[in-house]
Amino acid sequence: AGGLSPELRCDGWLTLKHPFFKGVVEVNGALKEPVLLGWIEGNRLPKRHFVSQWSLSREAIRLKQAELQGGWRVEGVLKREVSSLGAGGRITIWVRQEEEIPEQLTAWWGMERSDLMLQAELLGREASLNGRIHLKPPYPVDLNLELKGADCEKWIRWFAGPQRWSLSGPIHGRVTLTGPLSQLESQGRISSEGGSFG
């Protein structure tokens, strides 16, 4: 009780095929601490290779370390009875790009009929995300992103990579994402005061 048998092993591979992404994942090692490696790419995501090591038990799923092509490193823990993850749970992830200070993402989820309910705090609580995603085609989405003094320069660096120009200053606002997952529409208002562009 309390863990998975260390004698069990998992050796194989998975092919990922989805309208929005594809990839290959190879699984090796003890079932209690498997190693996953492979690649993934999407409509707007170039192919990225990755390698990760996990630790599994009944109480939690721990991502001990993951490296993603481009200098990304991820660690995290998902706290929930493994056999009942579909009912909901909480996940905390620490993400670091190259030598940056790790940033924390905490998310909670639950199920309401065929809807996945989400609530998350991103990058030092500078932003929060909440809403729902319907889990049947065409996967309609209703999400709200709230920015609370988010560091503009940091967000651009994290999500778009280094730029030849710089844009700094706190960002405030709210953005709503709605529609089917393949054709999301956004609306909202974002403002910044005391920023600089160069």
PyMOL CGO cylinders between C-alpha atoms (Angstrom):
from pymol import cmd
from pymol.cgo import CYLINDER

trace = [
    CYLINDER, 0.00, 0.00, 0.00, 1.13, 3.55, -0.62, 0.3, 1, 1, 1, 1, 1, 1,
    CYLINDER, 1.13, 3.55, -0.62, 3.21, 2.96, -3.73, 0.3, 1, 1, 1, 1, 1, 1,
    CYLINDER, 3.21, 2.96, -3.73, 3.78, 1.10, -6.94, 0.3, 1, 1, 1, 1, 1, 1,
    CYLINDER, 3.78, 1.10, -6.94, 5.83, -2.07, -7.11, 0.3, 1, 1, 1, 1, 1, 1,
    CYLINDER, 5.83, -2.07, -7.11, 9.44, -1.25, -8.06, 0.3, 1, 1, 1, 1, 1, 1,
    CYLINDER, 9.44, -1.25, -8.06, 9.68, -4.57, -9.99, 0.3, 1, 1, 1, 1, 1, 1,
    CYLINDER, 9.68, -4.57, -9.99, 7.23, -3.46, -12.67, 0.3, 1, 1, 1, 1, 1, 1,
    CYLINDER, 7.23, -3.46, -12.67, 8.82, -1.97, -15.80, 0.3, 1, 1, 1, 1, 1, 1,
    CYLINDER, 8.82, -1.97, -15.80, 7.50, -0.04, -18.74, 0.3, 1, 1, 1, 1, 1, 1,
    CYLINDER, 7.50, -0.04, -18.74, 9.27, -0.12, -22.11, 0.3, 1, 1, 1, 1, 1, 1,
    CYLINDER, 9.27, -0.12, -22.11, 7.52, 1.12, -25.21, 0.3, 1, 1, 1, 1, 1, 1,
    CYLINDER, 7.52, 1.12, -25.21, 6.48, 4.14, -27.19, 0.3, 1, 1, 1, 1, 1, 1,
    CYLINDER, 6.48, 4.14, -27.19, 3.39, 6.21, -27.97, 0.3, 1, 1, 1, 1, 1, 1,
    CYLINDER, 3.39, 6.21, -27.97, 2.47, 8.07, -31.13, 0.3, 1, 1, 1, 1, 1, 1,
    CYLINDER, 2.47, 8.07, -31.13, 0.54, 11.30, -30.48, 0.3, 1, 1, 1, 1, 1, 1,
    CYLINDER, 0.54, 11.30, -30.48, -1.89, 12.42, -33.17, 0.3, 1, 1, 1, 1, 1, 1,
    CYLINDER, -1.89, 12.42, -33.17, -4.28, 15.31, -32.64, 0.3, 1, 1, 1, 1, 1, 1,
    CYLINDER, -4.28, 15.31, -32.64, -5.67, 18.09, -34.85, 0.3, 1, 1, 1, 1, 1, 1,
    CYLINDER, -5.67, 18.09, -34.85, -3.51, 20.59, -32.94, 0.3, 1, 1, 1, 1, 1, 1,
    CYLINDER, -3.51, 20.59, -32.94, -0.30, 18.65, -32.25, 0.3, 1, 1, 1, 1, 1, 1,
    CYLINDER, -0.30, 18.65, -32.25, 1.61, 15.44, -32.91, 0.3, 1, 1, 1, 1, 1, 1,
    CYLINDER, 1.61, 15.44, -32.91, 4.65, 13.69, -31.53, 0.3, 1, 1, 1, 1, 1, 1,
    CYLINDER, 4.65, 13.69, -31.53, 6.32, 10.54, -30.30, 0.3, 1, 1, 1, 1, 1, 1,
    CYLINDER, 6.32, 10.54, -30.30, 6.94, 9.59, -26.66, 0.3, 1, 1, 1, 1, 1, 1,
    CYLINDER, 6.94, 9.59, -26.66, 9.25, 6.73, -25.63, 0.3, 1, 1, 1, 1, 1, 1,
    CYLINDER, 9.25, 6.73, -25.63, 8.83, 5.28, -22.14, 0.3, 1, 1, 1, 1, 1, 1,
    CYLINDER, 8.83, 5.28, -22.14, 11.61, 3.37, -20.37, 0.3, 1, 1, 1, 1, 1, 1,
    CYLINDER, 11.61, 3.37, -20.37, 12.53, 2.16, -16.90, 0.3, 1, 1, 1, 1, 1, 1,
    CYLINDER, 12.53, 2.16, -16.90, 10.80, 1.11, -13.70, 0.3, 1, 1, 1, 1, 1, 1,
    CYLINDER, 10.80, 1.11, -13.70, 7.08, 1.93, -13.55, 0.3, 1, 1, 1, 1, 1, 1,
    CYLINDER, 7.08, 1.93, -13.55, 7.73, 3.68, -10.25, 0.3, 1, 1, 1, 1, 1, 1,
    CYLINDER, 7.73, 3.68, -10.25, 10.29, 6.06, -11.83, 0.3, 1, 1, 1, 1, 1, 1,
    CYLINDER, 10.29, 6.06, -11.83, 9.85, 6.05, -15.63, 0.3, 1, 1, 1, 1, 1, 1,
    CYLINDER, 9.85, 6.05, -15.63, 11.85, 8.10, -18.10, 0.3, 1, 1, 1, 1, 1, 1,
    CYLINDER, 11.85, 8.10, -18.10, 9.96, 9.74, -20.99, 0.3, 1, 1, 1, 1, 1, 1,
    CYLINDER, 9.96, 9.74, -20.99, 11.70, 11.15, -24.05, 0.3, 1, 1, 1, 1, 1, 1,
    CYLINDER, 11.70, 11.15, -24.05, 10.71, 12.10, -27.55, 0.3, 1, 1, 1, 1, 1, 1,
    CYLINDER, 10.71, 12.10, -27.55, 9.44, 15.08, -29.53, 0.3, 1, 1, 1, 1, 1, 1,
    CYLINDER, 9.44, 15.08, -29.53, 6.28, 17.12, -30.00, 0.3, 1, 1, 1, 1, 1, 1,
    CYLINDER, 6.28, 17.12, -30.00, 5.17, 19.77, -32.46, 0.3, 1, 1, 1, 1, 1, 1,
    CYLINDER, 5.17, 19.77, -32.46, 1.97, 21.69, -33.11, 0.3, 1, 1, 1, 1, 1, 1,
    CYLINDER, 1.97, 21.69, -33.11, 0.29, 24.07, -35.51, 0.3, 1, 1, 1, 1, 1, 1,
    CYLINDER, 0.29, 24.07, -35.51, 2.11, 27.02, -33.94, 0.3, 1, 1, 1, 1, 1, 1,
    CYLINDER, 2.11, 27.02, -33.94, 4.83, 25.12, -32.09, 0.3, 1, 1, 1, 1, 1, 1,
    CYLINDER, 4.83, 25.12, -32.09, 8.05, 24.08, -33.86, 0.3, 1, 1, 1, 1, 1, 1,
    CYLINDER, 8.05, 24.08, -33.86, 9.31, 20.57, -33.19, 0.3, 1, 1, 1, 1, 1, 1,
    CYLINDER, 9.31, 20.57, -33.19, 10.81, 20.33, -29.71, 0.3, 1, 1, 1, 1, 1, 1,
    CYLINDER, 10.81, 20.33, -29.71, 12.71, 17.36, -28.30, 0.3, 1, 1, 1, 1, 1, 1,
    CYLINDER, 12.71, 17.36, -28.30, 12.40, 16.60, -24.60, 0.3, 1, 1, 1, 1, 1, 1,
    CYLINDER, 12.40, 16.60, -24.60, 13.52, 14.20, -21.88, 0.3, 1, 1, 1, 1, 1, 1,
    CYLINDER, 13.52, 14.20, -21.88, 11.93, 13.83, -18.45, 0.3, 1, 1, 1, 1, 1, 1,
    CYLINDER, 11.93, 13.83, -18.45, 12.12, 11.68, -15.33, 0.3, 1, 1, 1, 1, 1, 1,
    CYLINDER, 12.12, 11.68, -15.33, 9.06, 10.96, -13.18, 0.3, 1, 1, 1, 1, 1, 1,
    CYLINDER, 9.06, 10.96, -13.18, 8.28, 9.48, -9.77, 0.3, 1, 1, 1, 1, 1, 1,
    CYLINDER, 8.28, 9.48, -9.77, 4.87, 7.82, -9.32, 0.3, 1, 1, 1, 1, 1, 1,
    CYLINDER, 4.87, 7.82, -9.32, 2.99, 6.84, -6.18, 0.3, 1, 1, 1, 1, 1, 1,
    CYLINDER, 2.99, 6.84, -6.18, -0.64, 6.62, -5.10, 0.3, 1, 1, 1, 1, 1, 1,
    CYLINDER, -0.64, 6.62, -5.10, -0.41, 10.01, -3.41, 0.3, 1, 1, 1, 1, 1, 1,
    CYLINDER, -0.41, 10.01, -3.41, 1.32, 12.08, -6.09, 0.3, 1, 1, 1, 1, 1, 1,
    CYLINDER, 1.32, 12.08, -6.09, 2.91, 12.24, -9.50, 0.3, 1, 1, 1, 1, 1, 1,
    CYLINDER, 2.91, 12.24, -9.50, 6.24, 14.06, -9.36, 0.3, 1, 1, 1, 1, 1, 1,
    CYLINDER, 6.24, 14.06, -9.36, 8.07, 15.44, -12.37, 0.3, 1, 1, 1, 1, 1, 1,
    CYLINDER, 8.07, 15.44, -12.37, 11.60, 15.19, -11.01, 0.3, 1, 1, 1, 1, 1, 1,
    CYLINDER, 11.60, 15.19, -11.01, 13.17, 16.98, -13.96, 0.3, 1, 1, 1, 1, 1, 1,
    CYLINDER, 13.17, 16.98, -13.96, 12.42, 17.71, -17.60, 0.3, 1, 1, 1, 1, 1, 1,
    CYLINDER, 12.42, 17.71, -17.60, 14.51, 19.41, -20.25, 0.3, 1, 1, 1, 1, 1, 1,
    CYLINDER, 14.51, 19.41, -20.25, 12.96, 20.85, -23.39, 0.3, 1, 1, 1, 1, 1, 1,
    CYLINDER, 12.96, 20.85, -23.39, 14.90, 21.95, -26.44, 0.3, 1, 1, 1, 1, 1, 1,
    CYLINDER, 14.90, 21.95, -26.44, 15.48, 25.70, -26.21, 0.3, 1, 1, 1, 1, 1, 1,
    CYLINDER, 15.48, 25.70, -26.21, 16.86, 25.85, -22.68, 0.3, 1, 1, 1, 1, 1, 1,
    CYLINDER, 16.86, 25.85, -22.68, 13.64, 25.05, -20.79, 0.3, 1, 1, 1, 1, 1, 1,
    CYLINDER, 13.64, 25.05, -20.79, 13.71, 23.07, -17.53, 0.3, 1, 1, 1, 1, 1, 1,
    CYLINDER, 13.71, 23.07, -17.53, 10.60, 21.96, -15.64, 0.3, 1, 1, 1, 1, 1, 1,
    CYLINDER, 10.60, 21.96, -15.64, 9.96, 20.38, -12.24, 0.3, 1, 1, 1, 1, 1, 1,
    CYLINDER, 9.96, 20.38, -12.24, 6.63, 19.80, -10.54, 0.3, 1, 1, 1, 1, 1, 1,
    CYLINDER, 6.63, 19.80, -10.54, 4.26, 17.74, -8.44, 0.3, 1, 1, 1, 1, 1, 1,
    CYLINDER, 4.26, 17.74, -8.44, 0.66, 16.67, -9.00, 0.3, 1, 1, 1, 1, 1, 1,
    CYLINDER, 0.66, 16.67, -9.00, -1.06, 15.91, -5.71, 0.3, 1, 1, 1, 1, 1, 1,
    CYLINDER, -1.06, 15.91, -5.71, -4.01, 13.60, -6.12, 0.3, 1, 1, 1, 1, 1, 1,
    CYLINDER, -4.01, 13.60, -6.12, -4.89, 9.95, -5.68, 0.3, 1, 1, 1, 1, 1, 1,
    CYLINDER, -4.89, 9.95, -5.68, -3.57, 8.51, -8.96, 0.3, 1, 1, 1, 1, 1, 1,
    CYLINDER, -3.57, 8.51, -8.96, -6.66, 6.34, -9.45, 0.3, 1, 1, 1, 1, 1, 1,
    CYLINDER, -6.66, 6.34, -9.45, -9.01, 9.36, -9.30, 0.3, 1, 1, 1, 1, 1, 1,
    CYLINDER, -9.01, 9.36, -9.30, -7.21, 12.07, -11.29, 0.3, 1, 1, 1, 1, 1, 1,
    CYLINDER, -7.21, 12.07, -11.29, -10.26, 12.54, -13.50, 0.3, 1, 1, 1, 1, 1, 1,
    CYLINDER, -10.26, 12.54, -13.50, -12.26, 13.85, -10.55, 0.3, 1, 1, 1, 1, 1, 1,
    CYLINDER, -12.26, 13.85, -10.55, -9.93, 16.81, -10.10, 0.3, 1, 1, 1, 1, 1, 1,
    CYLINDER, -9.93, 16.81, -10.10, -6.75, 17.80, -8.35, 0.3, 1, 1, 1, 1, 1, 1,
    CYLINDER, -6.75, 17.80, -8.35, -3.96, 20.32, -8.02, 0.3, 1, 1, 1, 1, 1, 1,
    CYLINDER, -3.96, 20.32, -8.02, -0.65, 20.63, -9.83, 0.3, 1, 1, 1, 1, 1, 1,
    CYLINDER, -0.65, 20.63, -9.83, 2.34, 22.85, -9.07, 0.3, 1, 1, 1, 1, 1, 1,
    CYLINDER, 2.34, 22.85, -9.07, 5.07, 23.31, -11.67, 0.3, 1, 1, 1, 1, 1, 1,
    CYLINDER, 5.07, 23.31, -11.67, 8.35, 25.23, -11.51, 0.3, 1, 1, 1, 1, 1, 1,
    CYLINDER, 8.35, 25.23, -11.51, 9.59, 26.32, -14.92, 0.3, 1, 1, 1, 1, 1, 1,
    CYLINDER, 9.59, 26.32, -14.92, 13.00, 27.79, -15.68, 0.3, 1, 1, 1, 1, 1, 1,
    CYLINDER, 13.00, 27.79, -15.68, 14.27, 29.06, -19.02, 0.3, 1, 1, 1, 1, 1, 1,
    CYLINDER, 14.27, 29.06, -19.02, 18.05, 28.73, -19.26, 0.3, 1, 1, 1, 1, 1, 1,
    CYLINDER, 18.05, 28.73, -19.26, 19.48, 30.46, -16.15, 0.3, 1, 1, 1, 1, 1, 1,
    CYLINDER, 19.48, 30.46, -16.15, 16.35, 32.43, -15.20, 0.3, 1, 1, 1, 1, 1, 1,
    CYLINDER, 16.35, 32.43, -15.20, 14.92, 32.21, -11.68, 0.3, 1, 1, 1, 1, 1, 1,
    CYLINDER, 14.92, 32.21, -11.68, 12.29, 29.41, -11.64, 0.3, 1, 1, 1, 1, 1, 1,
    CYLINDER, 12.29, 29.41, -11.64, 8.72, 30.61, -12.07, 0.3, 1, 1, 1, 1, 1, 1,
    CYLINDER, 8.72, 30.61, -12.07, 5.81, 28.83, -10.39, 0.3, 1, 1, 1, 1, 1, 1,
    CYLINDER, 5.81, 28.83, -10.39, 2.51, 27.78, -11.93, 0.3, 1, 1, 1, 1, 1, 1,
    CYLINDER, 2.51, 27.78, -11.93, -0.24, 26.39, -9.71, 0.3, 1, 1, 1, 1, 1, 1,
    CYLINDER, -0.24, 26.39, -9.71, -3.43, 25.00, -11.22, 0.3, 1, 1, 1, 1, 1, 1,
    CYLINDER, -3.43, 25.00, -11.22, -6.59, 23.34, -9.93, 0.3, 1, 1, 1, 1, 1, 1,
    CYLINDER, -6.59, 23.34, -9.93, -9.03, 21.37, -12.06, 0.3, 1, 1, 1, 1, 1, 1,
    CYLINDER, -9.03, 21.37, -12.06, -12.27, 19.47, -11.71, 0.3, 1, 1, 1, 1, 1, 1,
    CYLINDER, -12.27, 19.47, -11.71, -14.99, 17.91, -13.82, 0.3, 1, 1, 1, 1, 1, 1,
    CYLINDER, -14.99, 17.91, -13.82, -18.56, 19.16, -14.22, 0.3, 1, 1, 1, 1, 1, 1,
    CYLINDER, -18.56, 19.16, -14.22, -20.42, 16.79, -16.54, 0.3, 1, 1, 1, 1, 1, 1,
    CYLINDER, -20.42, 16.79, -16.54, -18.43, 17.04, -19.81, 0.3, 1, 1, 1, 1, 1, 1,
    CYLINDER, -18.43, 17.04, -19.81, -16.62, 20.24, -18.86, 0.3, 1, 1, 1, 1, 1, 1,
    CYLINDER, -16.62, 20.24, -18.86, -13.08, 20.54, -17.54, 0.3, 1, 1, 1, 1, 1, 1,
    CYLINDER, -13.08, 20.54, -17.54, -13.08, 23.37, -14.99, 0.3, 1, 1, 1, 1, 1, 1,
    CYLINDER, -13.08, 23.37, -14.99, -9.76, 25.22, -14.62, 0.3, 1, 1, 1, 1, 1, 1,
    CYLINDER, -9.76, 25.22, -14.62, -8.25, 27.74, -12.25, 0.3, 1, 1, 1, 1, 1, 1,
    CYLINDER, -8.25, 27.74, -12.25, -4.57, 28.72, -12.34, 0.3, 1, 1, 1, 1, 1, 1,
    CYLINDER, -4.57, 28.72, -12.34, -2.06, 31.25, -11.06, 0.3, 1, 1, 1, 1, 1, 1,
    CYLINDER, -2.06, 31.25, -11.06, 0.80, 32.03, -13.45, 0.3, 1, 1, 1, 1, 1, 1,
    CYLINDER, 0.80, 32.03, -13.45, 4.31, 33.47, -13.09, 0.3, 1, 1, 1, 1, 1, 1,
    CYLINDER, 4.31, 33.47, -13.09, 4.38, 34.65, -9.52, 0.3, 1, 1, 1, 1, 1, 1,
    CYLINDER, 4.38, 34.65, -9.52, 0.62, 35.34, -9.36, 0.3, 1, 1, 1, 1, 1, 1,
    CYLINDER, 0.62, 35.34, -9.36, 1.01, 38.13, -11.90, 0.3, 1, 1, 1, 1, 1, 1,
    CYLINDER, 1.01, 38.13, -11.90, -1.82, 36.54, -13.84, 0.3, 1, 1, 1, 1, 1, 1,
    CYLINDER, -1.82, 36.54, -13.84, -4.74, 34.22, -13.17, 0.3, 1, 1, 1, 1, 1, 1,
    CYLINDER, -4.74, 34.22, -13.17, -6.70, 31.99, -15.52, 0.3, 1, 1, 1, 1, 1, 1,
    CYLINDER, -6.70, 31.99, -15.52, -10.13, 30.47, -14.93, 0.3, 1, 1, 1, 1, 1, 1,
    CYLINDER, -10.13, 30.47, -14.93, -12.95, 28.99, -16.93, 0.3, 1, 1, 1, 1, 1, 1,
    CYLINDER, -12.95, 28.99, -16.93, -13.95, 25.79, -18.65, 0.3, 1, 1, 1, 1, 1, 1,
    CYLINDER, -13.95, 25.79, -18.65, -13.19, 23.59, -21.68, 0.3, 1, 1, 1, 1, 1, 1,
    CYLINDER, -13.19, 23.59, -21.68, -15.85, 21.25, -23.05, 0.3, 1, 1, 1, 1, 1, 1,
    CYLINDER, -15.85, 21.25, -23.05, -14.32, 17.82, -23.68, 0.3, 1, 1, 1, 1, 1, 1,
    CYLINDER, -14.32, 17.82, -23.68, -16.38, 16.90, -26.71, 0.3, 1, 1, 1, 1, 1, 1,
    CYLINDER, -16.38, 16.90, -26.71, -15.86, 18.19, -30.29, 0.3, 1, 1, 1, 1, 1, 1,
    CYLINDER, -15.86, 18.19, -30.29, -15.55, 20.97, -31.31, 0.3, 1, 1, 1, 1, 1, 1,
    CYLINDER, -15.55, 20.97, -31.31, -14.12, 21.55, -27.77, 0.3, 1, 1, 1, 1, 1, 1,
    CYLINDER, -14.12, 21.55, -27.77, -15.72, 24.95, -27.00, 0.3, 1, 1, 1, 1, 1, 1,
    CYLINDER, -15.72, 24.95, -27.00, -13.66, 27.10, -24.64, 0.3, 1, 1, 1, 1, 1, 1,
    CYLINDER, -13.66, 27.10, -24.64, -14.63, 29.84, -22.20, 0.3, 1, 1, 1, 1, 1, 1,
    CYLINDER, -14.63, 29.84, -22.20, -11.54, 31.15, -20.39, 0.3, 1, 1, 1, 1, 1, 1,
    CYLINDER, -11.54, 31.15, -20.39, -10.71, 34.43, -18.65, 0.3, 1, 1, 1, 1, 1, 1,
    CYLINDER, -10.71, 34.43, -18.65, -7.14, 35.68, -18.25, 0.3, 1, 1, 1, 1, 1, 1,
    CYLINDER, -7.14, 35.68, -18.25, -6.57, 38.48, -15.74, 0.3, 1, 1, 1, 1, 1, 1,
    CYLINDER, -6.57, 38.48, -15.74, -3.28, 40.40, -15.65, 0.3, 1, 1, 1, 1, 1, 1,
    CYLINDER, -3.28, 40.40, -15.65, -2.38, 41.99, -12.32, 0.3, 1, 1, 1, 1, 1, 1,
    CYLINDER, -2.38, 41.99, -12.32, 0.72, 44.10, -12.77, 0.3, 1, 1, 1, 1, 1, 1,
    CYLINDER, 0.72, 44.10, -12.77, 2.45, 41.50, -14.93, 0.3, 1, 1, 1, 1, 1, 1,
    CYLINDER, 2.45, 41.50, -14.93, 6.01, 42.29, -15.98, 0.3, 1, 1, 1, 1, 1, 1,
    CYLINDER, 6.01, 42.29, -15.98, 5.71, 42.96, -19.73, 0.3, 1, 1, 1, 1, 1, 1,
    CYLINDER, 5.71, 42.96, -19.73, 9.39, 42.28, -20.50, 0.3, 1, 1, 1, 1, 1, 1,
    CYLINDER, 9.39, 42.28, -20.50, 9.34, 38.95, -18.67, 0.3, 1, 1, 1, 1, 1, 1,
    CYLINDER, 9.34, 38.95, -18.67, 6.17, 37.75, -20.40, 0.3, 1, 1, 1, 1, 1, 1,
    CYLINDER, 6.17, 37.75, -20.40, 7.51, 38.59, -23.85, 0.3, 1, 1, 1, 1, 1, 1,
    CYLINDER, 7.51, 38.59, -23.85, 10.79, 36.82, -23.08, 0.3, 1, 1, 1, 1, 1, 1,
    CYLINDER, 10.79, 36.82, -23.08, 9.01, 33.72, -21.77, 0.3, 1, 1, 1, 1, 1, 1,
    CYLINDER, 9.01, 33.72, -21.77, 6.41, 33.30, -24.48, 0.3, 1, 1, 1, 1, 1, 1,
    CYLINDER, 6.41, 33.30, -24.48, 8.05, 34.84, -27.57, 0.3, 1, 1, 1, 1, 1, 1,
    CYLINDER, 8.05, 34.84, -27.57, 11.75, 34.48, -26.79, 0.3, 1, 1, 1, 1, 1, 1,
    CYLINDER, 11.75, 34.48, -26.79, 14.47, 37.16, -26.85, 0.3, 1, 1, 1, 1, 1, 1,
    CYLINDER, 14.47, 37.16, -26.85, 13.72, 40.16, -29.07, 0.3, 1, 1, 1, 1, 1, 1,
    CYLINDER, 13.72, 40.16, -29.07, 15.91, 42.83, -30.65, 0.3, 1, 1, 1, 1, 1, 1,
    CYLINDER, 15.91, 42.83, -30.65, 13.67, 45.45, -29.09, 0.3, 1, 1, 1, 1, 1, 1,
    CYLINDER, 13.67, 45.45, -29.09, 12.61, 45.82, -25.46, 0.3, 1, 1, 1, 1, 1, 1,
    CYLINDER, 12.61, 45.82, -25.46, 9.25, 46.63, -23.93, 0.3, 1, 1, 1, 1, 1, 1,
    CYLINDER, 9.25, 46.63, -23.93, 8.94, 47.00, -20.17, 0.3, 1, 1, 1, 1, 1, 1,
    CYLINDER, 8.94, 47.00, -20.17, 6.41, 48.07, -17.58, 0.3, 1, 1, 1, 1, 1, 1,
    CYLINDER, 6.41, 48.07, -17.58, 3.51, 46.55, -15.59, 0.3, 1, 1, 1, 1, 1, 1,
    CYLINDER, 3.51, 46.55, -15.59, 0.49, 45.25, -17.52, 0.3, 1, 1, 1, 1, 1, 1,
    CYLINDER, 0.49, 45.25, -17.52, -3.07, 45.26, -16.20, 0.3, 1, 1, 1, 1, 1, 1,
    CYLINDER, -3.07, 45.26, -16.20, -6.19, 43.99, -17.87, 0.3, 1, 1, 1, 1, 1, 1,
    CYLINDER, -6.19, 43.99, -17.87, -8.50, 41.14, -18.70, 0.3, 1, 1, 1, 1, 1, 1,
    CYLINDER, -8.50, 41.14, -18.70, -8.76, 38.95, -21.80, 0.3, 1, 1, 1, 1, 1, 1,
    CYLINDER, -8.76, 38.95, -21.80, -11.54, 36.48, -22.62, 0.3, 1, 1, 1, 1, 1, 1,
    CYLINDER, -11.54, 36.48, -22.62, -10.98, 33.48, -24.91, 0.3, 1, 1, 1, 1, 1, 1,
    CYLINDER, -10.98, 33.48, -24.91, -14.10, 31.87, -26.37, 0.3, 1, 1, 1, 1, 1, 1,
    CYLINDER, -14.10, 31.87, -26.37, -15.11, 29.60, -29.22, 0.3, 1, 1, 1, 1, 1, 1,
    CYLINDER, -15.11, 29.60, -29.22, -14.05, 26.17, -30.48, 0.3, 1, 1, 1, 1, 1, 1,
    CYLINDER, -14.05, 26.17, -30.48, -10.46, 25.26, -29.62, 0.3, 1, 1, 1, 1, 1, 1,
    CYLINDER, -10.46, 25.26, -29.62, -9.37, 25.41, -33.27, 0.3, 1, 1, 1, 1, 1, 1,
    CYLINDER, -9.37, 25.41, -33.27, -10.81, 28.91, -33.80, 0.3, 1, 1, 1, 1, 1, 1,
    CYLINDER, -10.81, 28.91, -33.80, -10.48, 30.83, -30.57, 0.3, 1, 1, 1, 1, 1, 1,
    CYLINDER, -10.48, 30.83, -30.57, -11.59, 34.45, -30.42, 0.3, 1, 1, 1, 1, 1, 1,
    CYLINDER, -11.59, 34.45, -30.42, -10.21, 36.92, -27.89, 0.3, 1, 1, 1, 1, 1, 1,
    CYLINDER, -10.21, 36.92, -27.89, -11.52, 40.19, -26.57, 0.3, 1, 1, 1, 1, 1, 1,
    CYLINDER, -11.52, 40.19, -26.57, -10.63, 42.39, -23.65, 0.3, 1, 1, 1, 1, 1, 1,
    CYLINDER, -10.63, 42.39, -23.65, -8.63, 45.37, -22.54, 0.3, 1, 1, 1, 1, 1, 1,
    CYLINDER, -8.63, 45.37, -22.54, -4.97, 45.66, -21.54, 0.3, 1, 1, 1, 1, 1, 1,
    CYLINDER, -4.97, 45.66, -21.54, -3.21, 48.76, -20.24, 0.3, 1, 1, 1, 1, 1, 1,
    CYLINDER, -3.21, 48.76, -20.24, 0.25, 49.72, -19.02, 0.3, 1, 1, 1, 1, 1, 1,
    CYLINDER, 0.25, 49.72, -19.02, 1.56, 52.78, -17.22, 0.3, 1, 1, 1, 1, 1, 1,
    CYLINDER, 1.56, 52.78, -17.22, 5.14, 53.92, -16.79, 0.3, 1, 1, 1, 1, 1, 1,
    CYLINDER, 5.14, 53.92, -16.79, 6.51, 51.49, -19.36, 0.3, 1, 1, 1, 1, 1, 1,
    CYLINDER, 6.51, 51.49, -19.36, 9.25, 51.99, -21.91, 0.3, 1, 1, 1, 1, 1, 1,
    CYLINDER, 9.25, 51.99, -21.91, 9.97, 50.85, -25.47, 0.3, 1, 1, 1, 1, 1, 1,
    CYLINDER, 9.97, 50.85, -25.47, 13.38, 50.67, -27.06, 0.3, 1, 1, 1, 1, 1, 1,
]
cmd.load_cgo(trace, "trace")
